Amino acid sequence: MTTTQLPIKLNSSNYPAWYRQIHSLLEGYVTGDTSCPPKTIPTDSGVSSNPSYNFWIRQDKYLYIALLGSCNTEAYAIMAIVETSRAAWLSLERAFAARSRSRVMSLKERLNSSTKGSSTVIAYLQSIRSIAEDLSLIIHAVDDIDLVIHTLNGLDPSFREFTTSIRTRDTPISFDELSIKLLDYEMYLKRDEHFNHQPSITANYVNQGRFHRSNKGRNNNHSSSSSTSLGKRNNSSSNSDIVCQLCSKKGHGAQTCYKFTKNNKQSSNPVAYATHATTPPPEWLFNSGASHHITNDLNNLSLTSTYTGNDKLYVANGMSLPITHVGSTTLHPPTRPLSFTNVLYAPGITQNLISVSQLCNTNDVSIEFFPSFFEVKDLSMGANLLRGPKDDHVYKLPLTSKTHHVYSTTSTSSSQRWHTRLGHPSSRVLHHVL
């Protein structure tokens, strides 16, 4: 027998397996069952050497060499101080048997505490199988049903349905079959997560609903809606600069002039009136918790398209608001324009919100917030682009007003009334003269 024929080399962790290998080969000599014969034997002529002794010594040396070849270098020092295979066997047992018991306890503890955690199923199964193989090598094989139980106990809650189905089976399941089914279930979870997972569009803003205080607190009308109060401010600012084309007075247009509406009957021919109006820009509030820019007025967007996604806008109070359109726009602070892309139109939101992260990424700027103001800086130039105040505990983007044409459509009066307004004679007088 050569040392290359021994597949297991003794070390501190595999003594039981090594013991079984060597014991089956060297039983008798190393166990002490085959004792050493006497060196001499009596004869008729006196005493002579015992041939059996010489044979036993020779065989014992072979066994000693075989033991030495089955050990790693750690065991060489132990065997160097003994001479027989039996003495070497006992020395190795004293040195490695206690370590092996500690190894068994350590492996079983690892098996009991094994959990999948964030690892993949295949990595988790390989870990369980590796521990079971190590225990088997040291003659403490784990029963298949125990291995299944340990595996199921280490799965996370996302596998609860799978675990329940395995535990309620009428027939037992092997570890190999469990491994196949567990890998299939992991693929199902990943596929289901891929189809169902959609990033939530959020706005860290409490939607006040229909009724709340006016934005700037300039009046005590607490029951007006935010959109309505904003519209009234815009109208009052616009009307103060409109000059009537009929009476030349300020504050109203021709459509609402008393001269036009008095005893006026509408006809089916529309006429468009145009005038110049300076409308204050809509308010945009900075929101660091918003994932997208959001507007409540479709007119704030220059390019729009119908929103075809399934997402909804989630606000801080837990409400979800529908999204109907998506578009882009350019806002005009006093310094330079700022580009806004992927702006969502949500009719139910009460304020126009600026996503701080989207603004910085799109325009290559940074924003610093201070107790009473904020600053926007150009990252490429390092220069301040604008500075704005904090108003009513929120940071608002200061925008410039724009003068634009406002068109309104009204119905005209009858041709006879216009003839009268222009000083033309009536048809009866004209007929009499002619």
C-alpha positions as CSV (number, residue, x, y, z in Angstrom):
1,M,0.0,0.0,0.0
2,T,1.4,3.4,-1.0
3,T,0.5,6.8,0.6
4,T,-1.0,7.9,-2.7
5,Q,-3.8,5.3,-2.2
6,L,-5.1,7.2,0.9
7,P,-7.6,9.9,-0.3
8,I,-7.9,11.6,3.1
9,K,-5.0,13.3,4.9
10,L,-5.4,13.9,8.6
11,N,-5.9,17.4,9.7
12,S,-7.5,19.2,12.6
13,S,-11.0,19.1,11.1
14,N,-11.4,15.6,9.5
15,Y,-10.3,13.2,12.2
16,P,-13.5,11.0,12.1
17,A,-13.3,10.5,8.4
18,W,-9.6,9.8,8.6
19,Y,-10.3,7.4,11.5
20,R,-12.7,5.4,9.5
21,Q,-10.3,5.1,6.5
22,I,-7.3,4.0,8.6
23,H,-9.2,1.8,11.0
24,S,-10.6,-0.4,8.2
25,L,-7.1,-0.8,6.7
26,L,-5.0,-1.3,9.8
27,E,-7.4,-3.0,12.2
28,G,-5.6,-5.3,14.5
29,Y,-2.2,-3.7,14.6
30,V,-3.2,-0.1,15.5
31,T,-6.0,-1.2,17.8
32,G,-3.8,-3.5,19.8
33,D,-5.8,-6.7,18.9
34,T,-2.7,-8.2,17.2
35,S,-0.1,-8.0,19.9
36,C,3.6,-8.2,19.4
37,P,4.9,-11.9,19.7
38,P,7.8,-12.7,21.9
39,K,11.3,-12.0,20.6
40,T,12.4,-15.6,21.3
41,I,10.8,-19.0,21.7
42,P,12.0,-22.1,23.6
43,T,13.4,-25.1,21.6
44,D,14.7,-28.5,22.5
45,S,18.2,-27.2,22.3
46,G,17.4,-24.1,24.3
47,V,16.1,-20.6,23.1
48,S,16.0,-19.4,19.5
49,S,14.7,-16.2,17.8
50,N,11.0,-16.1,17.0
51,P,10.3,-15.7,13.2
52,S,6.9,-14.3,14.0
53,Y,8.4,-11.5,16.0
54,N,10.6,-10.4,13.1
55,F,7.6,-10.5,10.7
56,W,5.4,-8.5,13.1
57,I,8.2,-5.9,13.6
58,R,8.6,-5.6,9.8
59,Q,4.8,-5.3,9.3
60,D,4.5,-2.7,12.1
61,K,7.1,-0.5,10.4
62,Y,5.1,-0.6,7.2
63,L,2.0,0.4,9.1
64,Y,3.9,3.2,10.8
65,I,5.0,4.5,7.4
66,A,1.4,4.3,6.2
67,L,0.2,6.3,9.1
68,L,2.8,8.9,8.6
69,G,1.9,9.2,4.9
70,S,-1.8,9.7,5.8
71,C,-1.1,12.7,7.9
72,N,-0.3,16.3,7.0
73,T,2.8,18.1,8.4
74,E,0.9,19.1,11.5
75,A,1.0,15.5,12.7
76,Y,4.6,14.7,12.0
77,A,5.8,16.2,15.3
78,I,3.4,14.0,17.2
79,M,4.5,10.8,15.5
80,A,8.2,11.6,15.8
81,I,8.3,10.7,19.5
82,V,6.8,7.2,19.2
83,E,8.1,4.0,17.6
84,T,5.2,1.7,16.9
85,S,2.0,2.1,14.9
86,R,-0.1,1.4,18.0
87,A,1.6,4.2,19.9
88,A,1.3,6.6,16.9
89,W,-2.4,5.8,16.7
90,L,-3.1,6.6,20.3
91,S,-1.1,9.8,20.1
92,L,-3.0,11.0,17.0
93,E,-6.3,10.1,18.7
94,R,-5.4,12.2,21.8
95,A,-4.3,15.2,19.6
96,F,-7.2,15.3,17.1
97,A,-10.3,13.7,18.5
98,A,-11.1,16.7,20.8
99,R,-10.6,19.1,18.0
100,S,-13.0,17.1,15.8
101,R,-15.7,17.3,18.5
102,S,-15.3,21.0,18.6
103,R,-15.5,21.1,14.8
104,V,-18.8,19.1,14.8
105,M,-20.4,21.5,17.2
106,S,-19.2,24.5,15.2
107,L,-20.6,23.2,12.0
108,K,-24.0,22.2,13.5
109,E,-24.2,25.7,15.0
110,R,-23.5,27.2,11.6
111,L,-26.2,25.0,10.0
112,N,-28.8,26.0,12.6
113,S,-28.1,29.8,12.2
114,S,-27.8,29.8,8.4
115,T,-30.1,32.4,6.7
116,K,-30.5,33.4,3.1
117,G,-30.3,37.2,3.9
118,S,-29.5,39.2,0.8
119,S,-27.7,36.4,-1.0
120,T,-29.1,34.6,-4.0
121,V,-30.8,31.2,-3.6
122,I,-28.0,29.3,-5.3
123,A,-25.4,30.9,-3.0
124,Y,-27.6,30.0,0.0
125,L,-28.0,26.4,-1.1
126,Q,-24.3,26.0,-1.7
127,S,-23.6,27.2,1.8
128,I,-26.0,24.7,3.3
129,R,-24.7,21.9,1.2
130,S,-21.1,22.8,2.1
131,I,-21.8,22.5,5.8
132,A,-23.6,19.2,5.3
133,E,-20.7,17.8,3.4
134,D,-18.2,18.9,6.0
135,L,-20.3,17.2,8.7
136,S,-20.5,14.1,6.5
137,L,-16.7,14.0,6.2
138,I,-16.3,13.8,9.9
139,I,-18.9,11.1,10.3
140,H,-21.8,13.3,11.3
141,A,-24.0,13.2,8.2
142,V,-27.2,15.3,8.3
143,D,-30.4,13.6,7.6
144,D,-32.1,14.8,4.4
145,I,-35.3,15.8,6.1
146,D,-33.2,17.8,8.7
147,L,-31.4,19.5,5.8
148,V,-34.7,20.5,4.3
149,I,-36.0,21.9,7.6
150,H,-32.8,24.0,8.1
151,T,-33.0,25.3,4.6
152,L,-36.7,26.4,4.9
153,N,-36.0,28.0,8.3
154,G,-33.4,30.3,6.8
155,L,-35.6,31.8,4.0
156,D,-36.8,35.4,4.2
157,P,-40.5,36.4,4.4
158,S,-40.8,36.8,0.6
159,F,-40.6,32.9,0.4
160,R,-43.4,32.5,3.0
161,E,-45.9,31.0,0.5
162,F,-43.2,28.6,-0.8
163,T,-42.3,27.5,2.7
164,T,-45.9,26.9,3.6
165,S,-46.5,24.8,0.5
166,I,-43.5,22.6,1.2
167,R,-44.4,22.1,4.9
168,T,-48.0,21.0,4.0
169,R,-47.0,18.5,1.4
170,D,-48.3,15.0,1.9
171,T,-45.1,13.4,0.7
172,P,-41.6,14.3,1.9
173,I,-39.2,16.2,-0.3
174,S,-35.5,15.6,-0.8
175,F,-32.9,18.3,-0.5
176,D,-32.1,18.1,-4.2
177,E,-35.8,18.4,-5.2
178,L,-36.2,21.3,-2.8
179,S,-33.2,23.1,-4.4
180,I,-34.7,22.9,-7.9
181,K,-38.1,24.2,-6.7
182,L,-36.5,26.9,-4.7
183,L,-34.5,28.2,-7.7
184,D,-37.7,28.2,-9.8
185,Y,-39.6,30.2,-7.2
186,E,-36.8,32.7,-7.0
187,M,-37.1,33.2,-10.8
188,Y,-40.8,33.7,-10.4
189,L,-40.3,36.4,-7.7
190,K,-37.8,38.2,-9.9
191,R,-40.1,38.1,-12.9
192,D,-43.1,39.3,-10.9
193,E,-41.0,42.1,-9.4
194,H,-39.9,43.2,-12.8
195,F,-43.4,43.5,-14.1
196,N,-45.0,45.0,-11.1
197,H,-42.3,47.4,-9.8
198,Q,-42.7,50.9,-11.0
199,P,-40.9,53.9,-9.4
200,S,-43.3,56.1,-7.5
201,I,-43.5,59.7,-8.6
202,T,-43.5,61.7,-5.4
203,A,-44.0,65.2,-4.3
204,N,-43.2,66.0,-0.7
205,Y,-46.0,68.5,-0.5
206,V,-49.2,68.4,1.5
207,N,-52.1,69.0,-0.9
208,Q,-54.4,71.2,1.1
209,G,-57.5,70.2,-0.9
210,R,-59.9,72.7,-2.1
211,F,-60.0,75.2,0.8
212,H,-57.1,76.9,2.5
213,R,-55.6,80.3,3.1
214,S,-54.6,82.7,0.4
215,N,-51.0,82.3,-0.6
216,K,-49.7,85.6,0.6
217,G,-52.2,86.2,3.4
218,R,-53.4,89.5,2.0
219,N,-57.0,88.8,2.8
220,N,-59.0,86.8,5.3
221,N,-61.0,84.8,2.8
222,H,-60.1,81.3,4.0
223,S,-62.6,79.4,1.9
224,S,-61.3,80.3,-1.5
225,S,-59.4,77.6,-3.4
226,S,-55.8,78.1,-4.3
227,S,-56.4,78.0,-8.0
228,T,-59.4,80.4,-7.7
229,S,-57.6,82.9,-5.6
230,L,-54.6,82.9,-7.9
231,G,-56.9,83.4,-10.9
232,K,-58.6,86.4,-9.1
233,R,-55.3,88.1,-8.5
234,N,-54.3,87.6,-12.1
235,N,-57.6,89.1,-13.4
236,S,-57.4,92.1,-11.1
237,S,-53.9,92.9,-12.3
238,S,-54.9,92.4,-15.9
239,N,-58.1,94.5,-15.7
240,S,-56.4,97.5,-14.1
241,D,-54.4,98.1,-17.3
242,I,-57.1,97.3,-19.9
243,V,-58.5,100.3,-21.8
244,C,-62.0,99.9,-23.2
245,Q,-62.2,100.5,-27.0
246,L,-65.8,101.9,-26.7
247,C,-65.7,104.3,-23.8
248,S,-61.9,104.8,-23.5
249,K,-62.0,104.0,-19.8
250,K,-59.7,101.8,-17.9
251,G,-60.6,98.7,-15.9
252,H,-62.7,96.8,-18.3
253,G,-62.8,95.7,-21.9
254,A,-65.3,96.2,-24.7
255,Q,-67.0,93.0,-24.0
256,T,-68.1,94.1,-20.6
257,C,-68.6,97.8,-21.4
258,Y,-72.1,99.0,-20.5
259,K,-72.4,100.8,-23.8
260,F,-71.9,97.5,-25.6
261,T,-74.1,95.3,-23.4
262,K,-77.0,97.8,-23.0
263,N,-79.9,96.6,-25.1
264,N,-77.5,94.5,-27.1
265,K,-78.7,91.3,-28.8
266,Q,-76.1,88.7,-29.7
267,S,-75.7,87.5,-33.3
268,S,-73.9,84.5,-34.6
269,N,-70.9,86.3,-36.0
270,P,-68.0,86.3,-33.5
271,V,-65.4,89.1,-33.4
272,A,-62.0,88.9,-31.7
273,Y,-60.8,91.8,-29.6
274,A,-57.2,92.1,-28.7
275,T,-55.4,94.1,-26.1
276,H,-52.0,94.1,-24.3
277,A,-51.9,92.7,-20.7
278,T,-49.1,92.2,-18.3
279,T,-49.9,89.0,-16.3
280,P,-47.9,88.1,-13.3
281,P,-46.1,84.7,-13.8
282,P,-47.3,81.7,-11.9
283,E,-45.6,80.9,-8.7
284,W,-43.2,78.0,-8.6
285,L,-42.1,76.6,-5.2
286,F,-38.9,74.7,-4.6
287,N,-39.4,71.1,-3.3
288,S,-36.5,68.9,-2.4
289,G,-38.8,65.9,-1.9
290,A,-40.3,66.0,-5.4
291,S,-39.0,63.5,-8.0
292,H,-40.4,65.5,-10.9
293,H,-41.4,69.1,-11.8
294,I,-45.2,69.4,-11.4
295,T,-47.7,72.0,-12.6
296,N,-51.4,72.5,-12.0
297,D,-51.9,74.5,-15.2
298,L,-51.4,73.1,-18.6
299,N,-50.8,76.5,-20.0
300,N,-47.5,76.6,-18.1
301,L,-46.1,74.0,-20.5
302,S,-44.9,74.9,-24.0
303,L,-44.6,71.3,-25.4
304,T,-47.0,68.8,-24.1
305,S,-48.2,65.2,-24.8
306,T,-50.7,62.9,-23.2
307,Y,-49.2,60.9,-20.3
308,T,-49.5,57.2,-21.2
309,G,-47.9,55.7,-18.0
310,N,-49.6,54.1,-15.1
311,D,-48.0,56.2,-12.4
312,K,-49.8,58.5,-10.1
313,L,-48.5,61.4,-8.1
314,Y,-48.1,60.7,-4.4
315,V,-48.1,63.6,-2.0
316,A,-47.0,63.8,1.6
317,N,-50.4,63.2,3.1
318,G,-50.7,59.8,1.3
319,M,-53.0,61.0,-1.5
320,S,-52.5,59.9,-5.0
321,L,-53.3,62.3,-7.8
322,P,-53.7,61.5,-11.5
323,I,-51.2,62.6,-14.1
324,T,-52.7,63.6,-17.5
325,H,-49.9,65.2,-19.5
326,V,-46.2,65.6,-19.6
327,G,-44.2,68.4,-21.2
328,S,-41.5,70.9,-20.9
329,T,-41.1,74.6,-20.4
330,T,-38.6,77.4,-19.8
331,L,-38.9,79.7,-16.8
332,H,-37.3,83.1,-17.0
333,P,-35.7,84.3,-13.7
334,P,-34.0,87.8,-13.9
335,T,-30.6,86.3,-14.9
336,R,-30.9,83.5,-17.5
337,P,-33.6,81.1,-18.5
338,L,-33.9,77.7,-16.8
339,S,-34.9,74.6,-18.7
340,F,-37.6,72.4,-17.2
341,T,-38.0,69.0,-18.9
342,N,-40.4,66.1,-18.0
343,V,-42.8,68.4,-16.2
344,L,-45.9,66.5,-15.1
345,Y,-49.3,68.1,-15.3
346,A,-51.4,67.0,-12.3
347,P,-54.7,69.0,-12.2
348,G,-55.3,68.0,-8.5
349,I,-52.1,69.6,-7.2
350,T,-52.5,73.1,-5.7
351,Q,-49.1,74.5,-6.4
352,N,-46.5,74.4,-9.1
353,L,-43.5,72.5,-7.7
354,I,-39.9,72.6,-8.8
355,S,-37.9,69.3,-8.2
356,V,-34.6,70.5,-6.8
357,S,-32.8,67.4,-8.1
358,Q,-34.2,67.7,-11.6
359,L,-33.4,71.4,-11.8
360,C,-29.8,70.9,-10.7
361,N,-29.2,68.0,-13.1
362,T,-30.9,69.6,-16.2
363,N,-29.3,73.0,-15.8
364,D,-25.9,72.2,-14.2
365,V,-26.6,74.4,-11.2
366,S,-26.5,74.1,-7.4
367,I,-28.9,75.5,-4.9
368,E,-28.1,76.7,-1.4
369,F,-30.9,77.4,1.0
370,F,-30.4,79.9,3.9
371,P,-32.9,80.9,6.7
372,S,-34.3,83.9,4.7
373,F,-33.2,83.4,1.1
374,F,-31.7,81.0,-1.4
375,E,-29.1,81.2,-4.2
376,V,-28.7,79.4,-7.5
377,K,-25.2,79.0,-8.8
378,D,-23.8,78.0,-12.2
379,L,-21.5,75.0,-11.6
380,S,-19.5,75.6,-14.8
381,M,-18.8,79.3,-14.1
382,G,-19.1,79.4,-10.4
383,A,-21.2,82.5,-10.6
384,N,-24.5,83.3,-8.8
385,L,-27.4,83.1,-11.3
386,L,-30.1,84.4,-9.0
387,R,-31.1,85.0,-5.4
388,G,-34.6,84.8,-4.1
389,P,-36.3,85.3,-0.8
390,K,-38.2,82.9,1.5
391,D,-41.9,83.8,1.5
392,D,-44.4,82.3,3.9
393,H,-42.0,79.6,4.9
394,V,-41.4,78.5,1.3
395,Y,-38.7,79.3,-1.3
396,K,-40.2,80.6,-4.5
397,L,-38.5,81.1,-7.8
398,P,-38.7,84.8,-8.8
399,L,-39.9,85.2,-12.3
400,T,-40.3,88.3,-14.5
401,S,-43.6,89.4,-15.8
402,K,-44.3,89.2,-19.5
403,T,-46.4,91.5,-21.7
404,H,-48.5,89.5,-24.1
405,H,-51.5,89.8,-26.3
406,V,-54.8,88.7,-24.7
407,Y,-57.6,87.8,-27.1
408,S,-61.2,87.6,-26.2
409,T,-64.1,86.6,-28.4
410,T,-67.5,88.2,-28.2
411,S,-70.6,88.3,-30.2
412,T,-71.4,91.3,-32.4
413,S,-74.5,93.4,-32.4
414,S,-76.8,93.5,-35.4
415,S,-75.7,95.6,-38.4
416,Q,-78.5,98.1,-37.7
417,R,-77.1,98.9,-34.3
418,W,-73.6,99.4,-35.7
419,H,-75.0,101.7,-38.3
420,T,-76.6,103.7,-35.5
421,R,-73.3,103.8,-33.5
422,L,-71.5,105.1,-36.5
423,G,-74.0,107.9,-37.2
424,H,-75.5,106.4,-40.4
425,P,-79.2,107.3,-41.1
426,S,-81.8,104.8,-40.4
427,S,-83.3,102.8,-43.3
428,R,-86.6,104.7,-43.0
429,V,-84.9,108.2,-43.2
430,L,-82.7,107.0,-46.1
431,H,-85.7,105.7,-48.0
432,H,-87.5,109.1,-47.5
433,V,-84.5,111.1,-48.7
434,L,-83.9,108.9,-51.7
